[in-house]
Amino acid sequence: MIAEKMKGMVANSSAIRAMFEEGNRLAEIYGAENVFDFSLGNPNVPAPEAVKKAIIELVSESDPIVLHGYTNSNSGYADVRETIANSLNERFGTSFEGKNIIMTVGAAGGLNVILKTLLNPRDEVIAFAPYFGEYRSYTNNFDGVLVEISPDKETFQPKLDEFEQKITAKTKAVIVNTPNNPTGVVYSEDTIKKMAAIMEAKQKEFGTEIYLISDEPYRELAYDGVEVPYLTKYYDNTIVGYSYSKSLSLPGERIGYLVIPDEVTDSETVLSAANVANRILGFVNAPTLQQKVVAKCINEKTDLSFYDRNRETLYNGLLECGFECIKPQGAFYLFVKSPIADEKEFCSIAKKYNLLLVPGSSFACSGYVRLAYCVSYETIVNSLPKFKELAKEMKCI
């Protein structure tokens, strides 16, 4: 018999993955070109050519025993970490060293590492709805308690008044995700400054450390010149989790890192503990080949013009159909208001038109649906007549 904790996790298994699998089933019946799957945030833009060249060079020219062996430290190759630290310093005016970087198995691995490092049983982790649903599972992995801040459905910026009220002496961490999955909203600098001030005051009030964990897989996916604040500059106890899954279109390679700055209280102890957590969670070290690849491609980015064209076409097309949606500033998602109260029913109706959407309740925000527009442009264009048919049935137009 499986563990009691796992029973609930199995019962509430990812709606996103379930919808993706439904898309595969429908594609076998109707043909992939006739199914419009907006469920999974799986990049459709290929990795930059430099990534392919780096892999070939590394495999051809490196000592295979070294390239594919364990790293000397569970935190990863020292030269890779130094390269990343220098790049961040150049971009954001920070003062990191290689020792402040821990290479991780993607952002998800990094979040589990830092939560393992910080949480005691029943410690509280705050997340702002709508949020990536796995935050609940990651917190539960270490017997923490996830505390939700309800969504501001006008702006989807964090509700700071509710946030201030819900911080307690048990609050150990706050997770922010900007650009946000599922809304595409970027938290403004003003929002970040106010959030930091609240957390500073609460640390003093309770005599505790409250860590701000910035989950940043979409940092490089920002449009129209919008600036994404780098959070370590606003609050000392900030830890950053980053992934190359979206910035270099490498989701299956599972490569990312944590930044634990010197300004973090007892930073050396936190760094040491995170290094151990990386090992004992079974990651041991991040994939070695990919560590070297991302270091060689430190200044490369995926071509945002593909996503931007999809964003504009889908957003404008849905508005013309009568749907309501805030225009995303980053990431590759649209968060669309359901024309009926039960967004799960709306998703079921959409499936009649082979439109696969993810209910907002998966992100702790009912009444909305998420569309991942990291699909081919042809899929976007060909889906719009189906959205128009759906809109007519729902009496949006």
N, C-alpha and C positions, 0 to 999 in steps of 0.2 A: 504493500500500500504506500502511496506517495505521501510526502510530508504534508501536514495540515496547512502550512503556509502556502504550499504550491497548489493546493486544491483551488483556492480563491484565484490565484494567478492564472491557472488553466481556464477556469470558468470565465474570466474576464480578459482572455487573450486578445491581443491587438486587433482592433477593428480595422486598422489600416492594412495589416497583413492579410486579414480575412477578405477584404475587398479586393486586394491585389490578386489573391488566388481565385476569387470569383471572376475577375477579368480574364484570367487564363482559361477558365472554363467556358466563358462566353465566346472567347476568341476561337475556340475549337468548333463551336457551333455555327457562328455567324461570320467567321473570318476576322483576323486581327484588325484589318482596315475598317471594319464596321463596328468596332468596340472602342469606346472613348474613355480610357482608363486614367482618371485624375487622382488615383488613390495614393501612390507611393512616391515619396520624394527621392527618386532614383535618377540622378543626372543623366540627361540624354545627349549632352554636349561632350564630345570626346576630350580626353586629357590633352593638354598642350603637347605638341610634337617633341618639345624638349624632354618630357617625361620618358617617352619611348627611347630617345637617344641616350638618356642617362642610364636607363635600365640596361641597354645593350652595352654601353661602355663599362658599367660596373661589373656585369657578368663576364664580359670578355677580358677585362684587364685586372680584376681583383683576385687576390688569393681566396679561393673558395672556402677554405677552412676558416679564415677570418670573416669573410663576408657573410657566411651562413651560420657562424657559431654564436654562442652566447656572448653578450656584451660584458665587459669587465664590471660594469655597474648595472644594477637593475634599472637605473634611470636612463640608460642608453649611452650611445657613443658620445664621448666628451667633445669631439670636434663638431658633431652635428648640433649638439646643444649650444655650443658657443656660437655657431653660425646663426641659429635661430635667435639667440639673445641679442646679437649684434644687429640683426635685421629689425627686431622690435624696437631697439633703441633708436635706430635711424628713422624709423617710421613714426614713432610716438613720443620721442623725447624722454624715454625711460632710461634706467641705468641698471639693467639686468646683466648678470653674468651667466655663464653656462651652468653653474651650480643651481641657478634658480629655475632651470628647465628640467622636467621629467618627461621623457618620451613615453607615450601611452598607446594602447590599442584603440585608437579613435577617441572621439570626445566621450563616447559612452563608457569606454574603459577608464578614461580619466575621471569622470564623475564618480564612478564606483570606487576608484582608488581614493579620491579625496574624502568621500563620505565614510569609507572604511576607516580612514585616518582620523576623522573628527568626531564621529557619532558614538555616544553611549546609548544604551537602550532607553527609549522614551524621549530622547532629545527631539526637538522640533525643527523641521525644515520648512521654510515658507516659500511658496511658489505663487506667482501671479497668473490667475486665469485670464485668458486661455493659455495653457502650457502643454508642452510635450508630455504625453501621458506616462511615459516610462519613468518620469521623475518619481512618481509614486512607488513604482516597483524598486527603483534604485534605493530610495529611502527605506523601504520595507526590508530590503536585503540585510540591513544592519540594525533592524528593530527600531528605527526612527519613526517619527510621526509627521506626515506631511500636512501642513496647514495651508489652506487655500485662501487667497485674497480674491474676492469676487470680481468679475470683469466689468470694466467701464465700456459699455457697448456703443458709446458715442465715439470715443477716441482710441480705445484699446491701450491707452497709457495706464500704468499702474495706479490703483486707488491708494494714494498715500495716507489718507485719513484712516482708512480701515487697516492698512499696514501698520501704522503706529499703534493702533489699539490691540492688534493681535500679537505683537512681540511680547514675549514673556521671559521669565528667568530661565525657561527651558529652551528658548530659541538658540540653536547652535549655528544655523546657516540659513542664508537666503539665496535662492537661485534666480538669476535673471537670464533671459534669452533674447538678445537683440542684435540684429534683426530677428524678429520673432517668428517662430513656428507655432501657430498656424496663420497669423494675421499678416505677416510681412511688415509690421510696424517697427520703426526704430525708436527706441526710448530717447527722448530729448536730453540734452545736457542739463537743462533746468530740472527735469525729472530726476536725473542721476544725482545732482547736487543736493536736492531736497531729501532724497532717499538716504544719501550718505549722512546728512545732518541728523536725521531721525535715528539711524543706527548708532552713530557716535553718542547721542544722548542716552539711548537705551543701554549701551555698554556701561556708561557711567552710572546710570540708575541701578542696574542690577549687579554691577561688578563682575560682569562676564565678558567673554569674547564672542562676538557674533561675526561669522565669516560671510562675506559676499562672494558667491561663486558665479562667475560670468561664463555661461555656456555659449561658445562662439563659433559654431560650425558655419554660420552664414555671414560672418563679418565681411568677407570680400564681395558679397552679393548685395550691393547697394546701388540705387539708381538716382538719376537726376542730380548728381553731385551731393547727395545727402551725406553728412558726416556721422559716423558711428563712434560715440565717445569710447575711449579706452579707460576702463573703469579703475585700474590701479592708480590712476592719477587723482582720483576723487576720494578714495577711502583706503586706509592703510591695510585693513584686514581683508583685502581682495585677493582671490585666487582665480586664475583664468584657465578655462578648459577650451582647447582648440582642436579642430579636425581639418584635415586636408580633403575630406570626402567631397565637399562641394567646391572649394576653391580650386582644386586641381582635378575634379571629377574622378576621385579614387575611393568611392565608398566601400568597395569590397576589399581594399588593401588594408583597411583598419589601421590608419596611422594618424597620430595627433600628439598633443603634448599638454602638460600642465605648466603654468607659470606660478611659482610661489615666491613672491618678492621678499627681500630682506625686511621690508616694513611690516610684514605680518608678525604678530606677536609670537615669540619663541620660534622664529622661522626655521632655525637649524633643526629643532626638534620635529617640527611639522614636515620638513623636507626628508629627514631620516625616516620618519614613520611612513610617509607616502612611498618612499623607495621600497620599504619592507612590504607595504600593502600591495605594491605592484607585483611583487614576487609571490606572496602567499595567496593572492586571489587567483593565481594560476596563470597570470599573463607572463611572468618571469621577466621578459623585456619586450618592448615593442618590436615588430617585424624589422629585422636588421637591414635587409635589402632596401625596404621602403624608407628607413631612416636616412640612408645614404642618398636615395633618390630625391627626397624632398629638400635635402641640404643643397644638392646640385641645382634644384629648381626653385630656389628660395624667392626669386623675383618673378616667377611665372604665375599667371592667373588664367582661369578658364575664360572663354570669350563671352562676356556678358551680353553682347548685342543679340545673341540668340534668345536668351531669356527675356531681355527687354522687349523684343518684338512680340514674343508670346504674351508677355504681361499686358502690353498695350492692346493687342488684338483681342485677347480674351476679356479683359476688363471692359473695354468699350463695347464689345459684342454682347456681354451680359447686361450692361446698362441699357442697351437698345432693346433687349428682350423684356425689360422691366424689372430685373433683379436688382437688389440693393447690395452694395459692397464698398468697403473702404479701399482706396487705392493703395496697394502695398508699396513701401519705400525700399524694401529689400527682400532677401530670400527668394523663393519661387513658389509662393502660395497665394491664393485668393481666399478670403474668408467671407462667404456669401450668406446673407440673411435668408433663412428659410421662409418661403411664403406661407407656410403653415406652422403652427406651434411645435408640432412633433417633427423635428428634423430627421429622425430615423425613418418615419413614414415617407417624408419627402425623398430621402435617398432610395427607398424601395420603389417609389413611383418613377424616379429618374432611371432606374435600371430597365424599365420597359423600353426606354429609348437607347439602351446600351451606354448610358452615362453613369460612370462609377465615381461617386463622391463619398467623402468620409464625414460622418456625423460629428457635429461640434461637441457633443457630450464626451467624445473620446479625448477632448482637450479641456474638459470641465467648463464648457460653455455651450449650453443647449440653445437651440433656436438658430443655429448656424451650421454651415457645411464647409469643409475645406476642399479646395481644388489645387492639386499640385500641377503647375504648368511647365514642369521640366519634361515636356514631351515634344514630339516633332511639331513643327509649324503646321504641317498638313493635318495632324490630329486636331489642332486648335481650330483651323479653318473649317474642316469637315464636321466638327462637333456643333458649330453654331446653329445650323438648321435644326439639329436635334434639340438644342436648348430652346430654340424658338417654339418648337412643338410642345416641349415641356412647359414653357411659359404660358402657352395658350391653354393647356389643360389646367394649370394652376391659376388661370385668370389674372396673370401678371400683365398681359397686354390684351 
